[in-house]
Amino acid sequence: MKFTVDKHERYVVIEPLTDFLDGGAAAKLKGEFMLRNTGGQRNIVLNLCHVADADEDGLRMGLLARRLCKASGGLFILTGLNDRLLTLLKMANMEGYFKTAPTVSAAEDMIFGNEIRLDLRTGQHDEV
């Protein structure tokens, strides 16, 4: 399975280029999540705009990314979800585990809001 990685200063967007997300695809994505997180990236957006369907293993791979991001104070956000994927998340009782956004731009807004909160909480905001 192929996917694209679009790196930004405060987040990375990973976009699987497949119409079905299964265990094999999930294993490759898990490796990418770990690589990005250990490389200092605490915010990951998984854009599923090309994914039409998934099995349970395909959905569960996001749990690792969520744990990695959360442990470092970041966010893991699913975007580009179609109705089928939303239904699958609900059927697997996993919709409450993931933050979702309708677009990558909306996910970016969520990330920047979280980053501002973290900066204010830790007192790392720039003095004017």
C-alpha positions as a Markdown table, in Angstrom:
| # | Residue | x | y | z |
|---|---|---|---|---|
| 1 | Met | 0.0 | 0.0 | 0.0 |
| 2 | Lys | 1.2 | 3.5 | -0.9 |
| 3 | Phe | 0.6 | 6.7 | 1.0 |
| 4 | Thr | 1.7 | 10.3 | 0.9 |
| 5 | Val | 3.3 | 12.2 | 3.7 |
| 6 | Asp | 2.9 | 16.0 | 3.8 |
| 7 | Lys | 5.1 | 17.5 | 6.5 |
| 8 | His | 4.3 | 20.8 | 8.1 |
| 9 | Glu | 6.0 | 22.6 | 10.9 |
| 10 | Arg | 3.6 | 21.5 | 13.7 |
| 11 | Tyr | 1.9 | 18.5 | 12.1 |
| 12 | Val | 2.1 | 15.8 | 9.4 |
| 13 | Val | -0.7 | 14.7 | 7.1 |
| 14 | Ile | -0.6 | 11.0 | 6.1 |
| 15 | Glu | -2.9 | 10.0 | 3.2 |
| 16 | Pro | -3.3 | 6.3 | 2.3 |
| 17 | Leu | -3.6 | 5.8 | -1.4 |
| 18 | Thr | -5.9 | 2.8 | -1.2 |
| 19 | Asp | -9.6 | 2.2 | -1.4 |
| 20 | Phe | -9.6 | -0.5 | 1.3 |
| 21 | Leu | -7.8 | -0.2 | 4.7 |
| 22 | Asp | -7.0 | -3.6 | 6.0 |
| 23 | Gly | -4.5 | -5.2 | 8.4 |
| 24 | Gly | -1.7 | -5.1 | 5.9 |
| 25 | Ala | -2.2 | -1.5 | 5.2 |
| 26 | Ala | -2.6 | -0.8 | 8.9 |
| 27 | Ala | 0.8 | -2.4 | 9.7 |
| 28 | Lys | 2.5 | 0.0 | 7.2 |
| 29 | Leu | 0.7 | 3.0 | 8.6 |
| 30 | Lys | 1.6 | 2.0 | 12.2 |
| 31 | Gly | 5.3 | 2.0 | 11.2 |
| 32 | Glu | 4.9 | 5.5 | 9.7 |
| 33 | Phe | 3.1 | 6.8 | 12.9 |
| 34 | Met | 5.9 | 5.5 | 15.1 |
| 35 | Leu | 8.6 | 7.0 | 12.8 |
| 36 | Arg | 6.9 | 10.4 | 12.7 |
| 37 | Asn | 6.3 | 10.4 | 16.5 |
| 38 | Thr | 9.8 | 9.4 | 17.4 |
| 39 | Gly | 11.0 | 12.1 | 15.0 |
| 40 | Gly | 9.4 | 14.7 | 17.1 |
| 41 | Gln | 6.0 | 15.0 | 15.4 |
| 42 | Arg | 3.3 | 15.1 | 18.0 |
| 43 | Asn | 0.3 | 15.9 | 15.7 |
| 44 | Ile | -0.8 | 13.5 | 13.0 |
| 45 | Val | -3.7 | 13.9 | 10.6 |
| 46 | Leu | -4.8 | 10.8 | 8.8 |
| 47 | Asn | -6.6 | 11.9 | 5.6 |
| 48 | Leu | -8.9 | 9.0 | 4.5 |
| 49 | Cys | -10.3 | 10.8 | 1.5 |
| 50 | His | -9.3 | 7.9 | -0.9 |
| 51 | Val | -10.4 | 5.1 | 1.5 |
| 52 | Ala | -13.9 | 3.8 | 0.7 |
| 53 | Asp | -14.0 | 0.9 | 3.2 |
| 54 | Ala | -12.0 | -0.7 | 6.0 |
| 55 | Asp | -12.0 | -3.8 | 8.2 |
| 56 | Glu | -11.6 | -3.7 | 12.0 |
| 57 | Asp | -7.8 | -4.1 | 11.8 |
| 58 | Gly | -7.7 | -1.1 | 9.5 |
| 59 | Leu | -9.7 | 1.0 | 11.9 |
| 60 | Arg | -7.8 | -0.1 | 15.0 |
| 61 | Met | -4.4 | 1.1 | 13.6 |
| 62 | Gly | -5.5 | 4.6 | 14.6 |
| 63 | Leu | -5.5 | 3.7 | 18.2 |
| 64 | Leu | -1.7 | 3.4 | 18.2 |
| 65 | Ala | -1.3 | 6.8 | 16.6 |
| 66 | Arg | -3.8 | 8.3 | 19.1 |
| 67 | Arg | -1.8 | 6.9 | 22.0 |
| 68 | Leu | 1.5 | 8.2 | 20.6 |
| 69 | Cys | 0.2 | 11.7 | 19.9 |
| 70 | Lys | -1.7 | 12.0 | 23.2 |
| 71 | Ala | 1.5 | 10.9 | 25.2 |
| 72 | Ser | 3.4 | 13.8 | 23.7 |
| 73 | Gly | 0.6 | 16.3 | 24.2 |
| 74 | Gly | -0.5 | 16.3 | 20.5 |
| 75 | Leu | -3.5 | 15.3 | 18.5 |
| 76 | Phe | -4.4 | 12.5 | 16.1 |
| 77 | Ile | -7.2 | 13.5 | 13.8 |
| 78 | Leu | -9.1 | 11.5 | 11.2 |
| 79 | Thr | -10.3 | 13.5 | 8.2 |
| 80 | Gly | -11.9 | 12.7 | 4.9 |
| 81 | Leu | -14.2 | 10.1 | 6.4 |
| 82 | Asn | -17.0 | 8.9 | 4.2 |
| 83 | Asp | -20.4 | 7.7 | 5.6 |
| 84 | Arg | -19.2 | 4.0 | 5.4 |
| 85 | Leu | -16.1 | 4.7 | 7.5 |
| 86 | Leu | -18.2 | 6.7 | 10.0 |
| 87 | Thr | -20.6 | 3.9 | 10.3 |
| 88 | Leu | -17.8 | 1.3 | 10.8 |
| 89 | Leu | -16.3 | 3.5 | 13.6 |
| 90 | Lys | -19.7 | 3.6 | 15.3 |
| 91 | Met | -20.3 | -0.2 | 14.9 |
| 92 | Ala | -16.9 | -0.9 | 16.4 |
| 93 | Asn | -17.7 | 1.5 | 19.3 |
| 94 | Met | -14.6 | 3.5 | 18.4 |
| 95 | Glu | -16.1 | 6.8 | 17.3 |
| 96 | Gly | -15.4 | 8.3 | 20.8 |
| 97 | Tyr | -11.7 | 7.4 | 20.6 |
| 98 | Phe | -10.9 | 9.6 | 17.6 |
| 99 | Lys | -11.0 | 13.3 | 16.9 |
| 100 | Thr | -12.5 | 13.9 | 13.5 |
| 101 | Ala | -12.6 | 16.8 | 11.1 |
| 102 | Pro | -14.4 | 17.3 | 7.8 |
| 103 | Thr | -11.2 | 18.6 | 6.1 |
| 104 | Val | -7.5 | 18.8 | 6.6 |
| 105 | Ser | -7.9 | 22.6 | 7.0 |
| 106 | Ala | -10.3 | 22.0 | 9.9 |
| 107 | Ala | -7.9 | 19.5 | 11.4 |
| 108 | Glu | -5.2 | 22.2 | 11.1 |
| 109 | Asp | -7.3 | 24.6 | 13.1 |
| 110 | Met | -7.8 | 22.0 | 15.8 |
| 111 | Ile | -4.1 | 21.4 | 16.0 |
| 112 | Phe | -3.2 | 25.1 | 16.2 |
| 113 | Gly | -5.8 | 25.6 | 18.9 |
| 114 | Asn | -4.3 | 22.7 | 20.9 |
| 115 | Glu | -0.7 | 24.1 | 20.4 |
| 116 | Ile | -1.8 | 27.5 | 21.7 |
| 117 | Arg | -3.3 | 25.9 | 24.8 |
| 118 | Leu | -0.1 | 23.9 | 25.4 |
| 119 | Asp | 2.1 | 27.0 | 25.0 |
| 120 | Leu | -0.1 | 29.0 | 27.4 |
| 121 | Arg | -0.2 | 26.1 | 29.9 |
| 122 | Thr | 3.6 | 25.6 | 29.9 |
| 123 | Gly | 4.3 | 29.4 | 29.8 |
| 124 | Gln | 6.2 | 29.2 | 26.5 |
| 125 | His | 4.3 | 32.0 | 24.8 |
| 126 | Asp | 6.4 | 34.8 | 23.4 |
| 127 | Glu | 6.5 | 38.0 | 25.4 |
| 128 | Val | 5.8 | 41.2 | 23.3 |
